[in-house]
Amino acid sequence: MKKILIIVPDGGMLFESAGIADILTQANQLQTEGLAGPCYQVHVATTQPHQVIHGQSGLNLLADHRLHELDPREPLDTIIITGRGQNALEGTAVVDWLRLAAPHARRIASICGGALLLAQTGLLDGKRATTHWRLLDTLQAEFPQVKVEGGPLYIQDGNIWTSGGVSSGFDLTLALVEEDYGFSLARDIAQDFVMYLRRPGGQLQFSRFNLRQTSGSGPINDLLSWILENLTADLCVEKLAEKVAMSPRNFTRVFTRETGASPARYVAEARLAAARQQLEQTTDTLDRIAEQTGFGSSINLRRLFEKQLNLTPGEYRQRFHIRKMA
C-alpha cells in the first residue's frame, strides 16, 4: 500500500484535495473488488494549529494531521501540495517541511500554485514544470532556473510532477494511478467518474491574456484601445511606432516595458481573444472570423490556435460555444 500525503492550505479550493482523495479512494475500491487489496493510504495535512481547514467557499475539511507534528523523515510514497496558501507564513512552513521530507519520498507533486512552493525548495531547479496559467510568468520571473511550460495540463520530470490550475490536479492524479497500477485501473476510474483519462488540449485553452496592462493614461494606453478597435489594420511595429511618433526601436522598448508584452505578441493575443469571442458567441464561418479579426485567412487563424492553445478553432468552438436555449 502506497502512503500518500496531501498538504492542503487554508482558505483555498477544497475540491482539489477532496477530488484527489476521491480518485485515490476509488482506486482502492476497484482493487478491493478485484481482491487485490487497497492501493493507497491517503492522509491530509494542514499547516494550521487546528485540524479544521477552512475553504474559500465556506465549507470546511477536517485534516488527519497538523503538518508540524509529522516527522519529515518518515518514508512516504507521494507528497501532493494542492496550493501555496493564503499567507507567507503558511507557505514558509510547507517549504521548510518539504526540504526535510523530499529525500524520504518517492514522488512529489504540486497542484496549481503549489509549484511556487516546490520552486522555493529548489526541487524544480533545472526541471520542466507548469502551474496555473495565471502564475506562469510569476514562476518564470521568480525562479528563472525552472523550465516553465504553459501548455500541458501536467508535467512529469523525474520524480517531480507539477500541474496547472485546479482541476488539472485530477488529470495528474489519474496519471499517477496509471504509473503505479497500469492503464486499466486508471481508465476504469476515469469512466466511473465520467472524466477523460487524457483530457484533449492543454490548459491554455482556458487562459485569457490581459489586453489592458498599462496603468494611467498616455500614448501607449491610447494605442492599446486603438489596436483593439482596428484589428484588421496593418499592425506591424513600424506602423504602430509611427502612430505614436516614436522610432520602432524606442517604441518596442517602451511598449514592452509598459504592457509586459512585445507589440507583436500583444497584437497576436488581441486578435486571438477577438477570434475566441466570436467562436464562443457566433456561428460565423472560420473564414469570416479570420477576416474580421485580422488573421486574413482561416489557415492563419488555425495556425495560431494550434500554436497557442494546442487545439483547432473548431475544437475550441465545440467546447466553449454559448449554449443554445430551448
C-alpha atoms as one frame of an Amber mdcrd trajectory, in Angstrom:
protein
   0.000   0.000   0.000   1.341   3.418  -1.003   1.135   6.166   1.607   0.020
   9.491   0.113   0.177  12.795   1.990  -1.914  15.688   0.658  -0.942  19.109
   2.071  -3.906  21.493   1.938  -3.673  25.275   2.503  -6.254  27.194   4.493
  -8.673  29.344   2.516  -8.244  27.511  -0.777 -10.450  25.428  -3.044 -11.176
  22.237  -1.163 -12.425  20.323  -4.185  -8.790  19.987  -5.309  -7.778  17.887
  -2.337 -11.183  16.217  -1.984 -11.184  15.227  -5.656  -7.674  13.815  -5.470
  -8.575  11.826  -2.367 -11.727  10.525  -4.059  -9.794   9.368  -7.121  -7.281
   7.507  -4.948 -10.068   6.038  -2.817 -11.844   4.851  -5.968  -8.630   3.083
  -6.935  -8.797   1.293  -3.580 -12.436   0.371  -4.154 -11.821  -1.080  -7.588
  -8.760  -3.002  -6.453 -10.628  -4.363  -3.443 -13.390  -5.574  -5.748 -10.669
  -7.415  -7.659  -9.421  -8.990  -4.413  -6.003  -7.367  -4.820  -6.269  -5.192
  -1.709  -6.213  -1.392  -1.396  -3.681   0.630  -3.364  -3.349   3.805  -1.339
  -3.429   5.059   2.224  -4.431   8.716   1.964  -3.654  11.316   4.642  -4.492
  15.036   4.641  -2.310  17.550   6.492  -2.741  21.227   7.329  -0.261  23.909
   8.324  -2.822  25.411  10.700  -2.581  24.955  14.507  -6.025  23.337  14.372
  -7.137  20.453  12.165 -10.044  22.263  10.513  -9.173  23.549   7.046 -11.401
  26.450   6.006 -12.261  26.550   2.326 -12.926  29.756   0.431 -16.488  28.537
  -0.238 -17.271  28.431   3.483 -17.065  24.637   3.613 -14.546  23.003   5.943
 -12.341  19.928   5.750 -11.048  18.007   8.745  -7.371  17.169   8.311  -5.809
  13.971   9.594  -2.646  15.721  10.758  -1.025  19.044  11.547   1.994  19.264
   9.284   4.398  20.387  12.008   3.572  17.253  14.017   4.594  14.903  11.203
   8.169  13.580  11.128   9.556  14.669   7.731  11.991  11.727   7.831   9.168
   9.198   7.802   9.105   7.473   4.381   6.229   8.457   2.117   5.369   7.275
  -1.347   3.951  10.581  -2.606   3.589  14.116  -1.274   0.999  16.316  -3.004
   0.831  20.093  -2.407  -2.538  21.427  -3.519  -1.822  25.174  -3.317   0.523
  27.819  -1.992  -1.615  29.094   0.899  -3.062  32.476   1.687  -0.122  33.917
   3.618   3.662  33.828   3.589   3.988  32.061   6.932   1.877  29.151   5.760
   3.950  28.843   2.591   7.198  29.005   4.543   6.043  26.194   6.825   5.361
  23.963   3.828   8.679  24.831   2.170  10.692  24.141   5.324   8.958  20.811
   5.887   9.323  19.792   2.240  13.063  20.394   2.236  13.429  17.836   5.027
  10.850  15.384   3.671  11.833  15.320  -0.005  14.749  12.863   0.342  12.410
  10.367   2.022   9.571  10.498  -0.537   9.482   8.531  -3.783   7.484  11.187
  -5.599   6.391  14.793  -5.091   3.575  16.572  -6.927   2.056  20.041  -6.923
  -1.327  21.330  -7.984  -1.839  24.875  -9.247   0.176  27.418  -7.196   1.866
  24.650  -5.229   4.587  24.759  -7.893   5.761  28.066  -6.414   6.393  26.297
  -3.100   8.274  23.492  -4.816  10.373  26.090  -6.612  11.280  27.713  -3.286
  12.693  24.404  -2.057  14.960  24.138  -5.096  13.291  20.892  -6.164  12.339
  22.382  -9.531  15.793  23.726 -10.397  16.668  22.613 -13.911  13.377  20.754
 -14.286  10.397  21.203 -16.576   7.356  22.426 -14.655   3.985  24.083 -15.013
   1.442  25.859 -12.826  -1.858  27.710 -13.221  -1.772  29.780 -16.407  -2.150
  32.994 -14.406   1.039  32.160 -12.470   3.280  31.053 -15.331   5.019  34.416
 -15.714   5.431  34.716 -11.942   7.025  31.277 -11.683   9.420  32.023 -14.523
  10.327  35.512 -13.271  10.927  34.485  -9.658  12.631  31.192 -10.465  14.486
  31.553 -13.792  16.267  28.233 -13.255  12.936  26.409 -13.702  11.997  25.346
 -17.241   8.425  26.664 -17.213   5.951  25.334 -19.783   2.437  26.694 -20.120
   0.743  24.237 -22.439   0.489  20.874 -20.645  -2.124  20.074 -18.019   0.643
  18.402 -16.039   4.340  17.610 -16.399   6.481  14.800 -15.036  10.220  15.381
 -14.786  11.856  12.548 -12.882  10.089  12.061  -9.579   8.627  15.587  -9.613
   5.165  16.211 -11.033   3.527  19.621 -11.470   0.088  20.517 -12.813  -1.826
  23.552 -13.997  -4.829  25.124 -12.366  -7.350  23.494 -10.065  -8.983  20.549
 -11.881  -5.795  19.621 -13.754  -4.800  18.005 -10.464  -7.343  15.317 -11.287
  -5.619  14.658 -14.621  -2.319  14.392 -12.770  -3.754  12.027 -10.170  -5.103
   9.682 -12.830  -1.629   9.692 -14.377  -0.121   8.767 -11.003  -2.530   5.841
 -10.697  -1.681   4.727 -14.220   2.037   4.880 -13.433   1.522   2.882 -10.231
  -1.029   0.261 -11.275  -1.437   0.437 -15.019  -3.759   1.687 -17.713  -6.791
  -0.453 -16.920  -7.268   0.798 -13.374  -6.802   4.458 -14.355  -9.232   4.012
 -17.257 -11.834   2.396 -15.010 -11.638   5.276 -12.531 -11.974   7.845 -15.323
 -15.007   6.060 -16.719 -16.647   5.745 -13.285 -16.126   9.477 -12.661 -17.140
  10.442 -16.237 -13.722  12.018 -16.817 -11.192  11.959 -19.624  -8.268   9.686
 -18.870  -6.273  12.053 -21.054  -8.122  15.328 -21.491  -7.746  16.762 -25.017
  -5.823  20.007 -25.339  -3.782  21.776 -22.684  -4.636  24.301 -20.002  -4.019
  27.313 -22.241  -7.363  26.690 -23.942  -8.804  28.098 -20.674  -6.418  31.043
 -20.355  -7.061  34.707 -21.028  -4.416  37.268 -21.955  -4.723  40.595 -20.155
  -5.164  43.021 -23.027  -5.095  46.188 -20.897  -1.954  46.236 -18.839  -0.920
  49.875 -18.584  -1.725  51.979 -15.537  -2.780  55.543 -16.225  -3.054  57.482
 -19.456  -0.526  58.127 -22.178   0.205  57.380 -25.834   0.721  53.644 -25.270
  -2.535  53.282 -23.355  -4.390  55.148 -26.101  -2.716  52.944 -28.695  -3.914
  49.780 -26.951  -7.514  50.933 -27.284  -6.928  51.783 -30.931  -5.426  48.338
 -31.629  -8.480  46.581 -30.179 -10.749  48.668 -32.400  -8.659  48.181 -35.563
  -7.595  44.538 -35.608  -7.878  44.358 -39.408  -5.398  47.199 -39.927  -1.681
  46.781 -40.635  -0.382  46.434 -37.064   3.299  45.894 -37.757   5.799  47.546
 -35.399   6.693  50.255 -37.912   3.071  51.349 -38.377   2.346  51.297 -34.633
   5.519  53.266 -33.866   4.590  55.845 -36.475   1.164  56.260 -34.886   2.727
  57.331 -31.559   5.574  59.291 -33.194   8.392  57.033 -31.981  11.192  55.179
 -33.678  10.448  51.432 -33.998  13.274  50.553 -31.620  12.237  53.012 -28.912
   8.576  52.146 -29.384   9.242  48.426 -28.880  11.205  49.137 -25.704   8.557
  51.464 -24.223   5.618  49.267 -25.258   7.165  46.139 -23.747   8.032  47.967
 -20.529   4.512  49.335 -20.072   2.494  46.280 -21.121   4.765  43.338 -20.290
   4.476  42.047 -23.862   6.136  42.847 -27.168   3.991  44.648 -29.772   3.859
  41.507 -31.918   2.691  39.356 -29.020   0.090  41.902 -27.941  -1.360  42.138
 -31.434  -1.443  38.340 -31.809  -3.140  37.935 -28.430  -5.649  40.696 -29.189
  -6.623  39.037 -32.456  -6.754  35.637 -30.768  -9.021  36.980 -27.997 -11.372
  38.511 -30.558 -11.490  35.271 -32.546 -12.197  33.254 -29.410 -15.078  35.562
 -28.523 -16.613  35.160 -31.969 -16.210  31.380 -31.858 -17.934  31.371 -28.477
 -20.820  33.683 -29.354 -21.494  33.441 -33.108 -21.980  30.850 -35.818 -19.857
  32.744 -38.356 -17.586  30.691 -40.597 -13.860  30.473 -39.824 -13.087  32.500
 -42.955 -15.450  35.258 -41.805 -13.985  35.286 -38.284 -10.428  35.327 -39.650
 -11.305  38.308 -41.868 -12.946  40.262 -39.030 -10.113  39.690 -36.548  -7.163
  40.490 -38.762  -5.881  36.990 -39.493  -6.666  37.293 -43.176  -7.426  33.612
 -43.713  -8.722  30.635 -41.770  -5.335  28.964 -42.315  -3.584  31.719 -40.334
  -6.292  31.514 -37.658  -5.877  27.750 -37.358  -2.087  28.007 -37.139  -2.194
  30.434 -34.212  -4.848  28.404 -32.384  -2.801  25.237 -32.692   0.387  27.031
 -31.659  -1.062  28.932 -28.695  -3.895  26.702 -27.463  -2.977  23.242 -28.770
  -6.376  22.792 -30.438  -8.161  23.863 -33.608 -10.712  26.691 -33.835 -13.393
  24.074 -34.471 -12.469  22.182 -31.313 -12.488  25.417 -29.335 -15.960  26.307
 -30.614 -17.253  22.838 -29.760 -16.077  23.135 -26.147 -16.838  26.768 -25.381
 -19.692  27.873 -27.646 -22.628  29.502 -25.891 -25.357  27.012 -25.045 -28.497
  27.300 -27.148 -31.546  27.980 -25.019 -34.643  25.825 -25.577
